[in-house]
Amino acid sequence: MSKFTELVQIYQTDRQFYHNYEQASFQFAQLLTEAVKQYYQIPEEHFFFIGGEDQQKTVSNLAEALLMDEKGFWHVRYGLNIPYTDTPPQGQGFLLIVEILFKKLNGRFIVRLPEEEDFFIHSEESETDFSSFLHYLHDYLCRFLENRFERFLNGEQTERSAIGFRIHEKE
């Protein structure tokens, strides 16, 4: 075997390893997405994917939404349209973007929110348990949304997203 052939084989083996990892990660992302949708019982018209570097750009599918960072974590962003009222006009609502990071390490997936703690996901051949992570995510999102107006008035609102409060014309 030539030295070049040896390099080719090493590279091809590495590419196959990455391909397998990518497929396993995509399947995991699909399970995670379905778990999030079911846990929150999100109507389809209020759920969408955010893709790439543009945090406001919607994309049509999960594959376009996945992005790997330099530390090997996959990022997936979901957009949730939170209605201002129970009977909103079409498209009216607050855009809540949920970003979740994950990667496979030592045969198990780690899931986290940006700059938050890691959750090791228990996974068997037929079932993946996201329950502890989904409970944590729910508490995190509730804390994020609670008292936003008061934090805004007190100058504590640091999110770059629109606050969602404005003066309405009186009828």
Buried (B, 14 or more C-beta within 10 A) or exposed (E): EEEEEEEEEEEEEEEEEEEEBEEEBBEBBEBBBEBBBEBBEBEEEBBBBBBEEEBEBBBEEBEBBBEBEEEEBBBBBBBBBEBBEEEEEEEEBBBBEBEBBBBBEEEEBBBBBEEEEBBEBEBEEEEBEBEEBBEBBEEEBEEEEEEBEEBBEEEEBEEEEEEBEEEEEEE
